[in-house]
Amino acid sequence: RAQWPRLAAATALGLLVLWLWPYYDFFALFTAGGGLEEVHRALYDHFAGRYWLVLLGVAALAARWRRDRWDPLVLFFALGALVCAAGFVSGHYSWGRALPAALIPAQLAAAL
């Protein structure tokens, strides 16, 4: 398919940007230790109470997904939600920092 090379190029570009990011070493987060987990545990506290409004965006994303299974907002939301859910299940609460990857596409879908 013609989409796979573009997806690979976009992934490579994203990794390059993370590697060159001037403000902090993104990849050092993988070896930050256990202290990072406890600080981010609060991202998952009262989850439904904090993030219930995102359901409006999820409804908009569902409509977009029915029209186009490769919709970028839908894919971005799905990957962000998957990372956050994996962080909760595995106890790696720092993965909750990926929450904007799920919330922002939902907000954009609701706005569009």
C-alpha positions as CSV (number, residue, x, y, z in Angstrom):
1,R,0.0,0.0,0.0
2,A,1.1,3.5,-0.6
3,Q,0.3,4.6,2.9
4,W,2.9,2.4,4.6
5,P,5.9,4.4,3.3
6,R,4.3,7.7,4.3
7,L,3.5,6.3,7.8
8,A,7.1,5.1,8.2
9,A,8.5,8.4,7.0
10,A,6.2,10.3,9.5
11,T,7.3,8.0,12.3
12,A,11.0,8.5,11.4
13,L,10.5,12.3,11.3
14,G,8.8,12.2,14.7
15,L,11.6,10.2,16.2
16,L,14.2,12.6,14.7
17,V,12.4,15.6,16.2
18,L,12.3,13.9,19.6
19,W,16.0,13.1,19.3
20,L,16.9,16.7,18.3
21,W,14.6,18.4,20.8
22,P,16.6,21.1,22.5
23,Y,14.8,21.5,25.8
24,Y,15.3,18.1,27.3
25,D,16.3,14.6,26.4
26,F,13.1,12.8,25.7
27,F,14.6,9.4,25.5
28,A,16.1,9.8,29.0
29,L,12.5,9.5,30.3
30,F,12.8,5.8,29.7
31,T,15.5,5.4,32.3
32,A,14.3,8.0,34.8
33,G,13.5,5.5,37.5
34,G,10.6,4.8,39.7
35,G,10.3,8.3,41.1
36,L,8.8,9.5,37.9
37,E,5.9,7.0,38.2
38,E,4.6,8.3,41.5
39,V,4.6,11.9,40.4
40,H,2.4,11.1,37.5
41,R,-0.1,8.9,39.4
42,A,-2.3,11.9,39.9
43,L,-3.1,11.9,36.2
44,Y,-5.2,8.8,36.7
45,D,-6.9,9.9,39.9
46,H,-10.7,10.6,39.4
47,F,-10.2,9.9,35.7
48,A,-13.9,9.9,34.8
49,G,-14.6,13.0,36.8
50,R,-11.8,15.0,35.1
51,Y,-12.1,13.8,31.5
52,W,-15.8,13.0,31.0
53,L,-16.2,15.9,28.6
54,V,-13.9,14.2,26.1
55,L,-16.8,11.9,25.3
56,L,-18.2,14.6,23.0
57,G,-15.0,14.4,21.1
58,V,-15.1,10.6,21.1
59,A,-18.5,10.8,19.5
60,A,-17.1,13.1,16.8
61,L,-14.2,10.8,16.3
62,A,-16.5,7.8,15.9
63,A,-18.3,9.6,13.1
64,R,-15.0,10.4,11.4
65,W,-13.9,6.8,11.8
66,R,-17.0,5.6,10.0
67,R,-16.2,7.8,7.1
68,D,-12.5,7.1,6.9
69,R,-10.7,4.3,8.8
70,W,-7.4,6.0,8.3
71,D,-8.5,9.4,9.6
72,P,-5.4,11.0,11.3
73,L,-7.3,12.4,14.3
74,V,-8.8,9.0,15.0
75,L,-5.5,7.2,14.7
76,F,-3.7,9.8,16.9
77,F,-6.5,9.5,19.5
78,A,-6.4,5.7,19.5
79,L,-2.6,5.5,19.9
80,G,-2.7,8.1,22.7
81,A,-5.5,6.3,24.5
82,L,-3.7,3.0,24.1
83,V,-0.5,4.4,25.7
84,C,-2.4,5.9,28.6
85,A,-4.4,2.7,29.2
86,A,-1.2,0.6,29.1
87,G,0.4,3.0,31.6
88,F,-2.6,2.5,34.0
89,V,-2.7,-1.2,33.6
90,S,1.1,-1.7,33.9
91,G,1.6,0.8,36.7
92,H,3.8,3.0,34.5
93,Y,1.9,6.2,35.4
94,S,4.4,8.4,33.6
95,W,2.9,7.1,30.4
96,G,-0.1,9.3,31.4
97,R,1.9,12.2,29.9
98,A,0.6,10.9,26.6
99,L,-2.9,11.9,27.6
100,P,-2.8,15.1,25.4
101,A,-2.3,12.7,22.4
102,A,-5.8,11.4,23.2
103,L,-7.5,14.6,24.4
104,I,-6.4,17.1,21.7
105,P,-7.5,15.0,18.7
106,A,-10.9,14.5,20.4
107,Q,-11.2,18.3,21.0
108,L,-10.3,19.0,17.4
109,A,-12.8,16.4,16.1
110,A,-15.5,18.0,18.2
111,A,-14.6,21.5,16.9
112,L,-14.5,20.4,13.3
